[in-house]
Amino acid sequence: MKSKKDIKLKIVCDIWCEILNEDINKDDNLLERGLDSLNATKFISILNQRYAINIKLKSVFLFVTPIDFVEKCLDEIELNDYVIFEGEI
């Protein structure tokens, strides 16, 4: 069984794969992989809408690897059957 952190990492990496059309790993620096303000806005919009949370856009630029983003922004967010309920940075 996967840990909550692993599930969150998969969610974050999958959304970035969807946006950037390339494989994204947990340690990838997204600034080096095409992160810009438009992509960051898409990412936050998808994450917030799919999981009914309120993560701020600036967090994408503060934590530029998926692992850092999950540890700093999604750590306190609870998952229940792959659904994130609430969180904010």
N, C-alpha and C positions, 0 to 999 in steps of 0.2 A: 504494500500500500504506500502511495506517495504521501509525503509530508505536505502540510499546508503551504510551506514555503515553495516546495517543488511545483505544486499546482499553480501558485501565483506566478512563478517564473515562467511556466509553460504558457499561461494566459498572456503575460506581457510579451514574451518572445513571439508568440503566434500573432499578436496584433501588429508588432513591428514587421514581421514577415509579410503580413497582408499589405501594409502600407509601402514598404520598401521593395517588395517583390524579390527578396533574397533571404537566405537563411540567416537568422540572428541567434547567436549564442549568448549565454548569461553574462559573459565577460567582455562582449563586444562594446567598444566605445562607439556609441551611436553618432557622435559628431564626425567620426571618420567614416561612417557608413551612409551618410546622406541626411542626417538630422538637420532640419531647418525649421523655421517658425510654422510653415504650412503643415509639414509632417507632424510636428509636435502638437499642433492644434487638432489634427485628425486623430492622433493617438489618444489624447485626453478626451476628446469627444466620444470616441468609440468606447474607451474604458468606462467613462462616467455613465454613458447611456446604457451599455450592456449590463453593468453591475450596480446601477443606482447609487453611485458614490459621488464625491465631490473633491477630486484631486485638482490642484491648481496647475495651470500651464507652466509656471516658472519651475515647478519641481522636475520637469523633464530636462531642463538645462542645468539644474543643480546636481542631478544624479544621472549621469549620461550612460551608465551601463545598466542592463536589465537587473543584475543582481543588486546593485546599489539602490536602484529605484524601488525594488521590492522590499529591501531591508529598511529603507528610510521612509518610504511613503505608504507601503501596504502592510507593514509589520503588525499594526494594531487592528487591521481589518479582519474580521472573522469570515471564514468560508464555511458554507454548509451546502453540501452536494454541488460544489463548483459555483456557488453564487456568493458574491461579495455583497455585504449588506451596507456598510457605511464606513467612511473614512475621510480624512481631510489632512492636508499639510499646511 
